[in-house]
Amino acid sequence: MYEPLYKRVKPLDIDEVVGQTHLLGSSGPLRAIVERGKVPSLLFYGPPGVGKSLVAELISKRIDANFVKLSAVSAGIPEVKKVVQEAQRLKKWGRDTVLFLDEIHRFNKAQQDFLLPYVEDGTIILMGASTENPIFALNSALLSRVMVFEFKPLSEDELIEVLKRALLKINITQTLAEEAIRYIARRAGGDARKALGMLELVLDSVSEPEIDREKVERVLGGFVSLGYDVQQKYDVVSAFIKSVRGSDPDAALYWLSVMLEAGEDPLYITRRLMILAAEDVGLSDPVALLVAVAAHEAVSHVGMPEGELILAFATVYLATTTKSNSCYEAIKRARSWVKEHPNVKVPAHLADSHSWEKRHLSDKYLYPHDFPGGFVKQRYMPFDVRFFYPKDVGRERRVKERLNELWGERYAEKKDA
């Protein structure tokens, strides 16, 4: 029975894992958890082929737990119920159960909520893997019950080590030149599974005893492996966002194409565009956020490859429109102020109308709609502090003019240095 090379040569112990030294090194947090032997529920996120499921399996092996692997793409509550029932039986005999959920971000809210009591009472140790940032992928209740660790793409040198270890484990008569191995590592773009897949293809395709780089290039010429070869995934995403923010549509389209060719989830891209529309375009062009949200909805309905047209439209629109981060800066100032001034007291005239203090107040709340233009000056904050500084750009210029008209000098003044 055929078994892929990456399965045949996978490490048998956590100490054999290559990469993720920030987590598994001598001072890494996951290493500390493994050495302690008491494992909480964990969530691993990062790009494919970097060892998320492997590490979960090896941790389970180290603590002698029953390891059950399910895919959130195909599994649902009935499958999880069976795992829970078996876990409850094993718990009586003192054995833990690790439920590993691959692509955990595919679980909907109801499915995630079903897991909560069994994670909380220790019936199961949940280990999830996701290519999505869990802040966007999971609900807050489940997030609060797991420890989250980010897995990073393997470096070129780490992939070379993976390939050399694989060659030592399999029985072959061929030898690969150092440059041939390095070429495979470079083409894999941080993905160990992809690197081993390319190695297997080369070994199956070349019969000569000596395999040099030229032979490898010939075999892999049609192998679609563009990923984040030079730039790691998050570096490419960063370059994309910065190009849109910098109003360079050509650069933005280039980085968008790199992500699409690499097989990036298009909805991950649209989520980043929604954030950018609020953070970097803001009130200078409020339509930008509507475009980004519409792109997210449209791509989710249309799918790929046609969705690339929608992504291109949203990218070019956001790259070419006016930019303002005034809302982003305003909420940062407001949050910082509240942290430094935690004693909150709502002015009496703004408090709930049913309160005793409000009913007996001489300084009554002024209902804006009772006044010409729907506006009347009154105090809405207990402090004299300002957070929002509108800019003279796009539609935001009109916002600034409106605030100046309503509040006078308060919004005419410049931002404090």
Order of alpha helices (4+ residues) and beta strands (2+ residues): alpha-alpha-alpha-beta-alpha-beta-alpha-beta-alpha-beta-alpha-alpha-beta-alpha-beta-alpha-alpha-beta-alpha-alpha-alpha-alpha-alpha-alpha-alpha-alpha-alpha
